[in-house]
């Protein structure tokens, strides 16, 4: 790959990324509200330094949104670029090789919480604007940038923000870089995202933990009963057993499945990269199809009884599990959450008090793989990489994409610069420095390709 960015600029851009990564902008932690605000201020500073106009920190009922624009001509298309400056908690800290909020370079990778999700990726676009304005004095199209601070908690205030500022945010296409490339040397375009529903299941037996020797065998055990319930939510073929779960599922087309089959996907490499002995795809589908284009139900966490060092013979009084479902087109998160709740209650024995809390969710999103906006992104990728991008769906959820589509009527370009093995949401999150620079170049070429 060739680059038009000078070495001095590369160093400066990387230092700006490090500055962002040093700020622990964990949106879910009330104690870090000030740090989230400080990160918003730093994003605004870098937007202004890049040459964006009308930069402002815009308040919401939660964490603020940072907005900036560069308007060239009303006759030109307008790209609305979205990203998020909030990050996941860094726990467990003891599994990090270097401190999570002290960006550290090792083997061409920058390690820090938020490096790939999403500070490094959205900064590619801001630095692309900076580079174009420095070298060409203007931009090929109008650009508006929205960077929010609540994506990691489900973007609860973004939809109201979009409704409130419809006129200000009018554009022709949405650009989001919060996904992954197919492989280090193989860029990709994402045309679909799975939706999400999230639930917490709580079972109560006795009023408190009890002595397992004195009461075991007579008093029901919530941990065991919860395990039985969870085990019945999927069958041996990895099919979800919740009645009605698949009723509205739109399956992949034969053309999509053929395109997936043609990809150079290695199940063995996937096993090696995540450290498992076997993969467990849904019967009738490949692991790649199952992780990107089929609905799922997963247990995200469980808690019950004594979990400290050594032994403590207790019969738990309570047990809890967190469960999430990834959804595909036509599945409604509220409907699926209710179906799961109803089935859990049906499976729960009379010996238990059952509480099911429906938490946040998001709708799935799909756009035609041959949409003109995606073709513009493909042109940009060809110019930078010299190869055709892979087009596929992404297994994760970005609920705001559907909000931009519904509220602002925008088609989306999901153009990821990270990789799935970069430990997003996990210890030792990192971002390949080469991908950071490639992302800047692709963003520049994308803005050029959007010109009619």
NORZIHU-V26281 format. One record per residue. N is the residue number from 1. PSI is psi as a letter, one per 30 degrees, with the letter a starting at -180 (none if undefined). Layout:
BEGIN
{{N,PSI} {N,PSI}}
END
This chain:
BEGIN
{{1,k} {2,l} {3,k} {4,g} {5,k} {6,l} {7,e} {8,e} {9,e} {10,e} {11,e} {12,e} {13,e} {14,e} {15,e} {16,e} {17,e} {18,e} {19,e} {20,e} {21,f} {22,f} {23,j} {24,i} {25,i} {26,j} {27,f} {28,f} {29,j} {30,f} {31,f} {32,g} {33,e} {34,e} {35,e} {36,e} {37,e} {38,e} {39,e} {40,e} {41,e} {42,e} {43,e} {44,e} {45,e} {46,e} {47,e} {48,e} {49,e} {50,f} {51,g} {52,l} {53,l} {54,h} {55,k} {56,l} {57,j} {58,k} {59,k} {60,a} {61,f} {62,b} {63,l} {64,l} {65,k} {66,k} {67,k} {68,l} {69,l} {70,j} {71,k} {72,e} {73,k} {74,f} {75,f} {76,l} {77,l} {78,k} {79,k} {80,j} {81,k} {82,k} {83,l} {84,k} {85,f} {86,l} {87,l} {88,l} {89,l} {90,f} {91,k} {92,k} {93,e} {94,f} {95,f} {96,k} {97,e} {98,l} {99,k} {100,f} {101,g} {102,j} {103,k} {104,k} {105,k} {106,k} {107,h} {108,g} {109,k} {110,j} {111,k} {112,l} {113,k} {114,f} {115,e} {116,f} {117,i} {118,g} {119,e} {120,e} {121,e} {122,f} {123,f} {124,e} {125,e} {126,e} {127,f} {128,e} {129,e} {130,e} {131,e} {132,e} {133,e} {134,e} {135,f} {136,f} {137,f} {138,a} {139,l} {140,f} {141,l} {142,k} {143,k} {144,k} {145,k} {146,j} {147,j} {148,l} {149,g} {150,g} {151,e} {152,f} {153,g} {154,g} {155,h} {156,f} {157,g} {158,e} {159,e} {160,e} {161,e} {162,e} {163,e} {164,f} {165,h} {166,e} {167,e} {168,e} {169,g} {170,k} {171,a} {172,f} {173,k} {174,k} {175,k} {176,k} {177,i} {178,h} {179,a} {180,l} {181,l} {182,e} {183,l} {184,e} {185,g} {186,j} {187,l} {188,l} {189,k} {190,k} {191,g} {192,k} {193,k} {194,k} {195,a} {196,k} {197,k} {198,k} {199,l} {200,k} {201,k} {202,k} {203,k} {204,k} {205,c} {206,l} {207,f} {208,l} {209,k} {210,l} {211,k} {212,f} {213,e} {214,e} {215,f} {216,k} {217,f} {218,e} {219,k} {220,k} {221,j} {222,e} {223,e} {224,e} {225,e} {226,e} {227,e} {228,e} {229,e} {230,e} {231,f} {232,f} {233,f} {234,l} {235,a} {236,f} {237,g} {238,g} {239,k} {240,k} {241,f} {242,k} {243,k} {244,f} {245,e} {246,g} {247,e} {248,g} {249,k} {250,j} {251,l} {252,k} {253,l} {254,e} {255,e} {256,e} {257,e} {258,e} {259,e} {260,e} {261,f} {262,f} {263,l} {264,i} {265,k} {266,j} {267,e} {268,e} {269,e} {270,e} {271,e} {272,e} {273,e} {274,f} {275,h} {276,l} {277,e} {278,l} {279,l} {280,i} {281,l} {282,k} {283,k} {284,f} {285,k} {286,l} {287,e} {288,e} {289,e} {290,e} {291,f} {292,f} {293,g} {294,l} {295,l} {296,l} {297,k} {298,k} {299,j} {300,f} {301,l} {302,k} {303,k} {304,k} {305,b} {306,k} {307,g} {308,a} {309,k} {310,a} {311,k} {312,j} {313,i} {314,l} {315,j} {316,k} {317,f} {318,l} {319,k} {320,k} {321,k} {322,k} {323,k} {324,l} {325,k} {326,k} {327,l} {328,l} {329,k} {330,f} {331,k} {332,k} {333,e} {334,e} {335,e} {336,e} {337,e} {338,e} {339,e} {340,e} {341,e} {342,e} {343,e} {344,e} {345,e} {346,e} {347,f} {348,k} {349,l} {350,f} {351,f} {352,k} {353,k} {354,k} {355,k} {356,k} {357,j} {358,k} {359,a} {360,l} {361,l} {362,l} {363,l} {364,l} {365,k} {366,k} {367,l} {368,k} {369,f} {370,g} {371,k} {372,e} {373,e} {374,e} {375,e} {376,e} {377,e} {378,e} {379,e} {380,e} {381,e} {382,e} {383,e} {384,e} {385,f} {386,g} {387,l} {388,k} {389,l} {390,k} {391,k} {392,l} {393,l} {394,k} {395,f} {396,a} {397,k} {398,i} {399,f} {400,f} {401,e} {402,e} {403,e} {404,e} {405,e} {406,e} {407,e} {408,f} {409,h} {410,k} {411,l} {412,k} {413,j} {414,j} {415,j} {416,k} {417,f} {418,a} {419,l} {420,f} {421,g} {422,g} {423,h} {424,k} {425,g} {426,l} {427,l} {428,h} {429,k} {430,l} {431,k} {432,k} {433,e} {434,e} {435,e} {436,e} {437,e} {438,e} {439,e} {440,e} {441,e} {442,e} {443,e} {444,e} {445,e} {446,e} {447,e} {448,e} {449,f} {450,f} {451,k} {452,none}}
END
